[in-house]
Amino acid sequence: MLKGLCKTGNTGRAVRFLRLMESRGYEPNIVAYNTILDCLCKNGLLKEALDLFSEVKVKGIRPDIFTYTCLIHGMCFGPAGGGNKAFE
C-alpha cells in the first residue's frame, strides 16, 4: 500500500497511512520507513525525510544500507545546496 501511494505521487497520503498504522498499534519495520524515506527524498522533501529518519532512530529501529542510500541520494541530488548536507 505504501509503495503504491508513493509510486503514484501521493507522498502525503503515504505518510498519513504510516501514521494510521502506528495509531492502530502496528509497528512499521525499516522497510516501511524506507519506502516513505525514498518517496520523500525523490520528491525533494529532504527536511521531512531527515525528520522521519530521526524518528526511526529514536524508536530504536535499525537503519539499513537502503536507508542511508535514500538519504545520501536526497542530499546530493535534492534541492540546491543539498550536496553540502551530505558532507555533514
N, C-alpha and C positions, 0 to 999 in steps of 0.2 A: 504494500500500500504506500509506504513512504517513498519508495523508489519511483513508483508510478506518478505520484504527485510531483516529485522533483523533475522527472523527465518531461512532464507537461508544463513546467514553468510555474507550478503552484507552490513556491517556496514557503509562503506564509501559511498555507493550509497544511503543508508537511510539518512545520514547526508546531502548529496548533494540534495536529494529530499526535505528535510525540508527547506534548503536554497532557493530552487526554489520556494517553496510555499510562503516563505516570500517575495521573489523578485517580485512575481506576486500579492502582496497585501493581501494575505491570512494570517491572524494572527493565527498561531497554538495555540491550547489550551494546558493545562497542560497534557492532555492525550497523545498528540502527542510528547511533550517533554519527558514525562515519558517513552514512547516506545523507544526513542533514548537513554535516560539515562540508561535504563535497558540493552539495547544492548551493549552500551559502557562498562558498568561495568562487564557484563558477559564475555566480550572479553578482559578483563584486561586493558582497556583503561581508567584508573581512572583519569588521568590528564585531558583528553578530556571531561570526564563526569563532573568533577568539573568546568571546564571552561564553559561548557554548562549550568550547574546549576547557575553559576554566572550571565550568560546572562539572564536566566529566571528571576532571582531576579531583575536585572536592568530593565527589560521590565515591571516589576510590576505584573508578573504572580505569583499567589499564589501557592507555592508547597503544595502537599498533603501528606498523610501518605505513599503512594506508592513511591513518590519521595524520601523521606528520607529512606525508606526501601531499595530501589535500591542502594543508595549511601552508606549506612551503610554496606550492604552486599558486595559491591565492595571494601570498605575499609578494612573489616575484612577478606575477602577471596580472595582478589586480589593479586597483586604482593608481593613478600617478603617485610616485614616491613610495609605493608599496614595497619595492625591492629593498629599500633600506630596513624595513621591518624584519625581513628575513635574517639580516645580519645580527639583529638584537637577540 
